[in-house]
Amino acid sequence: MPRVQFLIEAFRFSYQALQANRVRTLLTALGLLIGNASVILVVTISITSRDLILDKIRGIGSNLVSAYYDAGTQDAAKADADYVKLADVEAIRKQLGPRIVAASAVINSTDRLVIEGRERDVRVIGTDEYYAQVRNLQLLDGRFFDPSDVALRQKVAMLDDKLAAVLFGGAANSVGQVVKIHGLQFTIVGVFKEKTSTFGQSELGDNGASLIPFTVQRYFEAVERVDPMYLQVTAAGDVPAVTQAVAEILASRHRPGARYTVQNLTAILETASTIASVLTLVLMLVSAIALLISGIGIMNIMLVTVTERTREIGVRMSLGASRRAVLLQFLLEAVLISVGGGILGILAGVSVPIAVNLAQDELRIPISILSIAVAFGVSFIVGVVFGLLPANRAARLNPTEALRYE
């Protein structure tokens, strides 16, 4: 009980001393407030941006692997047999079995369509019923291809949202319309869009595209050429192994020396994650410098306070206060300033993502509990470390000399 009473008394004296200089206390705590708010916001922004970037990359295709023939400088006529064929896609489906969710073939071409009174080149992509799943497409109206469309060589087509908008004014008006592709009449059965924009870097392009069954498309191509082939791997951890397996299967089915590029999003995801981590570290270091400066400010103010209150310290010691009591009082003052400013900073830092989440529903900004715990812990440590020197100086004052101090 005496020890508890001792701590309570030290806390009371410290609180009263801070109350007597409210403006100084608030200004001293302001540095910790800004520093801790910065830590919370830096971590929050970093986590949000990292998750957003990674979700965008994953949105291109879940566990996606792509493969195509790398002709290099080889003459096109000599490369005909080396291109990835529909038979290769079927072989991969059979050999990899449950390790993949689906595999889809893409045969690229173009055709000229009359758009807004002018002829314009439009991408025509021959594919199958697995393409939408593998490429993570979002259906806006109608339906995706089904197996019978491909097997029976139905003259059906799908338009992306950009092409549907310029041809028929939008998705709702497009389904059921007829469009002329390769000189044939195709009925539009669905309108789609990329769930995550690839900024024109995918085979869909940025100026509109149409899909037709590859069993129809192949008859309009001089050479059967799947470019690229897409696979969706069942387990994320199996993506590198499946990537290697696809490369080996293609190599075994074609002549020695034929080169195939088989790639996945793993490297891109790892790079994005690494960049986000490095950015977080740099911003955390900047915040740590702010906290360090705040700690130095606390130490400076406490040293001035000790000088100003030298006579008070002498009176307390002459009345029986121990050096330990004096040290604890001044140490508690520094800790109270630091922790108080830290808590206000945490509240300020947390209030921003909460306000943003309440204002909109599209993007959920996470609040890192770890960053809150770290910010609070750092505030306490800053108070102890930078308050120790002033407190120790106060405790070492000679009572007789302190009483004579003017």
HELIX and SHEET records of a PDB file:
HELIX    1   1 PRO A    2  ALA A   20  1                                  19    
HELIX    2   2 ARG A   22  GLY A   59  1                                  38    
HELIX    3   3 ALA A   76  ALA A   79  1                                   4    
HELIX    4   4 ASP A   80  ASP A   82  5                                   3    
HELIX    5   5 LEU A   86  LEU A   96  1                                  11    
HELIX    6   6 GLY A   97  ARG A   99  5                                   3    
HELIX    7   7 TYR A  131  VAL A  134  1                                   4    
HELIX    8   8 PRO A  147  ALA A  151  1                                   5    
HELIX    9   9 ASP A  161  PHE A  168  1                                   8    
HELIX   10  10 ALA A  171  SER A  174  1                                   4    
HELIX   11  11 PHE A  214  GLN A  217  1                                   4    
HELIX   12  12 ARG A  218  PHE A  220  5                                   3    
HELIX   13  13 ALA A  236  ASP A  238  5                                   3    
HELIX   14  14 VAL A  239  ARG A  253  1                                  15    
HELIX   15  15 THR A  266  GLU A  308  1                                  43    
HELIX   16  16 THR A  310  SER A  318  1                                   9    
HELIX   17  17 ARG A  323  ALA A  359  1                                  37    
HELIX   18  18 ILE A  369  ALA A  395  1                                  27    
HELIX   19  19 PRO A  399  ARG A  404  1                                   6    
SHEET    1   A 4 ILE A 100  ALA A 105  0                                        
SHEET    2   A 4 MET A 229  VAL A 233 -1                                        
SHEET    3   A 4 LEU A  64  TYR A  69 -1                                        
SHEET    4   A 4 TYR A 260  ASN A 264 -1                                        
SHEET    1   B 6 ILE A 107  ILE A 115  0                                        
SHEET    2   B 6 ARG A 118  THR A 127 -1                                        
SHEET    3   B 6 ALA A 209  PRO A 213  1                                        
SHEET    4   B 6 VAL A 156  ASP A 160 -1                                        
SHEET    5   B 6 LEU A 184  GLU A 194  1                                        
SHEET    6   B 6 LEU A 137  GLY A 142 -1                                        
SHEET    1   C 6 ILE A 107  ILE A 115  0                                        
SHEET    2   C 6 ARG A 118  THR A 127 -1                                        
SHEET    3   C 6 ALA A 209  PRO A 213  1                                        
SHEET    4   C 6 VAL A 156  ASP A 160 -1                                        
SHEET    5   C 6 LEU A 184  GLU A 194  1                                        
SHEET    6   C 6 VAL A 178  ILE A 181 -1                                        
END                                                                             
